[in-house]
Amino acid sequence: MNIAVAGTGYVGMSIATLLAQHNHVTAVDVIPEKVEKINKKVSPIQDEYIEKYLAEKPLDMTATLDGALGFPHCHEDLLIRLFREE
């Protein structure tokens, strides 16, 4: 299944990391540093389990700044949008 997760904060990274064990996940964010870290298998947040999964598990996850790359591929599968309340 192709899954897109919009937002790579604590909730988004937790969901993306778990789902990427058995699905292709595209993580979309607007912060270039976060996208770069994820693509290098480095966690953009401090979380012991996510750091371990990125380093040790074979995850099918890529990150991008471009929502147009992530969202169209999941139109028939699953799109998860995470919004931060101000």
C-alpha positions as CSV (number, residue, x, y, z in Angstrom):
1,M,0.0,0.0,0.0
2,N,1.2,3.6,-0.7
3,I,0.8,5.9,2.2
4,A,1.5,9.6,2.5
5,V,2.0,11.2,5.9
6,A,1.8,15.0,6.0
7,G,3.9,16.2,8.9
8,T,7.0,14.6,10.5
9,G,6.6,15.7,14.1
10,Y,6.2,13.2,16.9
11,V,2.8,11.9,15.7
12,G,3.7,11.8,12.0
13,M,7.1,10.2,12.5
14,S,5.6,7.6,14.9
15,I,2.9,6.6,12.3
16,A,5.2,6.8,9.3
17,T,7.8,4.6,11.0
18,L,5.4,1.9,12.0
19,L,3.6,1.9,8.7
20,A,6.8,1.8,6.7
21,Q,7.6,-1.7,8.1
22,H,5.0,-3.2,5.7
23,N,4.0,-0.4,3.3
24,H,5.6,2.3,1.1
25,V,5.4,5.6,3.1
26,T,6.1,9.1,1.7
27,A,6.6,11.6,4.5
28,V,5.9,15.1,3.4
29,D,7.1,18.1,5.4
30,V,7.9,21.8,4.8
31,I,11.2,21.8,6.8
32,P,14.2,20.8,4.6
33,E,16.3,19.8,7.5
34,K,13.7,17.2,8.6
35,V,13.4,15.8,5.1
36,E,17.1,15.5,4.7
37,K,17.5,13.7,8.1
38,I,14.7,11.2,7.3
39,N,16.2,10.3,3.9
40,K,19.5,9.7,5.7
41,K,17.7,7.4,8.2
42,V,18.2,9.9,11.0
43,S,15.3,10.8,13.2
44,P,14.3,14.5,13.0
45,I,12.9,14.2,16.6
46,Q,14.1,12.8,19.8
47,D,12.6,9.5,20.3
48,E,14.5,6.4,21.3
49,Y,12.3,3.9,19.4
50,I,12.1,5.9,16.1
51,E,15.9,6.4,16.2
52,K,16.4,2.7,16.6
53,Y,13.9,1.7,13.9
54,L,15.4,4.1,11.4
55,A,18.9,2.8,12.1
56,E,18.1,-0.9,12.3
57,K,14.9,-1.8,10.5
58,P,14.4,-2.1,6.8
59,L,11.8,0.6,6.4
60,D,10.3,1.6,3.1
61,M,10.1,5.3,3.7
62,T,11.2,8.4,1.8
63,A,10.7,12.0,2.7
64,T,10.0,15.0,0.4
65,L,9.2,18.7,0.6
66,D,7.0,18.3,-2.5
67,G,3.5,17.2,-1.6
68,A,2.8,16.7,-5.3
69,L,5.3,13.8,-5.2
70,G,3.8,12.1,-2.2
71,F,0.1,12.6,-2.4
72,P,-0.9,11.6,-5.9
73,H,0.6,8.1,-5.4
74,C,-1.7,7.4,-2.5
75,H,-5.0,8.6,-3.9
76,E,-6.3,5.0,-4.0
77,D,-4.6,3.9,-0.8
78,L,-4.1,6.1,2.3
79,L,-3.3,9.7,3.0
80,I,-2.7,10.7,6.6
81,R,-2.8,14.5,7.3
82,L,-1.6,15.7,10.7
83,F,-2.2,19.3,11.6
84,R,-0.8,21.1,14.5
85,E,-3.2,23.2,16.5
86,E,-2.0,26.6,17.3
